[in-house]
Amino acid sequence: MESSPPAAQSPKSPSSPSATTSSTGTCCNCGGPTSFPPPLQSPTGWPELSPPPNYRPIRAPAINLPPNNNSQAIILAPVPQSQKVPTISPPFLFQSPSKKIHSPDDIRRFHESETCKNFLGFVVALSESIRGHKISDPCHESSTTTKIVSILEILIHWIDEIPPVQQSSRYGNISYRTWHERLIENSESLMLQFLPDDLKLSTVEIVPYFTDSFGNSSRIDYGTGHETNFAAWLYCLARMGILKEEDYQAVVARVFVKYLELMRKLQLVYCLEPAGSHGVWGLDDYHFLPFIFGSSQLIDHKYMKPKSIHNQDILENFSNEYIGVPTWNKVNSGLLKMYKVEVLEKVPIMQHFLFGWLIKWE
């Protein structure tokens, strides 16, 4: 009697679970055999309710996406250079500043002006003044920088006097409005503490920059536009000759560091909402300038390299000495270009910027 031919067997795929199923389980830690049986597999090799995700690997090149014009603009932009701030002379024509930027055409007009170039050059000069210096390094501290620091300390003390109220919303504690109202009421008298007699009338122009440096009381938010107003207020003081070039290191290491301390406390205590958070490009929900100044501090540092930001021990040991934690020179140059493109060239940010006699609309 002839035996029937063996039944045809379908070939097994190397990825088929039946080809690899074993009666012995494996340890999830070391991969060695265990006495526990392996988990049961469905006929397809995947749990019926959890099919493998259909996704493109995160490092795969983007397909059919529009070019990132901002990134290209940053790469192609020249590195901003420091400039001397021209000081004013009598007759003084101080005026209440107003908003002038409403469209991309206004932004282009602003960036082609000497005003914008000089303001950005002032920021670069501040960055260069702190290059290679720790926050604790001794520096020239004038009576003006000391007085400004004491004013910022007063604003910090007000936070302790005005505690946040209990409320259910995540952002925007309404007690901030009380703090900001006190700021508005006292700003002029605070300015008069260090303004010389012949410049006291400048309060009509510089107070609006100052009061808009700490967030918006209606929206209870804060962002890079408010930070830029603080830089503009400092620029106005430099235009009036109240802050001089020899003060610049102290302006960063003393004044700006104290301003940053104040803002971090305002953000934490009153839960200020990030103003127009910029998502993927944003280095921080609220600030930009600390990264410019901090990278400048670390240029030519013997041990602290850009990759050191991943070392927790280094971060803990140096966080009190450096504002922000390829080369640091390249990082600093890129951040200056990024600040120009992503902050000073953005209508939603610069539409709130003020122009008067000290910072002219040309």
Helices and strands as residue ranges (DSSP letters): H 17-20, E 25-26, E 33-34, H 69-76, E 98-99, H 104-111, H 114-129, H 143-161, H 175-191, G 197-202, H 203-211, E 221-222, H 224-239, G 245-247, H 248-250, I 251-256, H 257-269, E 273-274, G 279-281, H 289-297, G 306-310, H 312-318, H 328-339, I 340-344, H 347-350, E 354-355
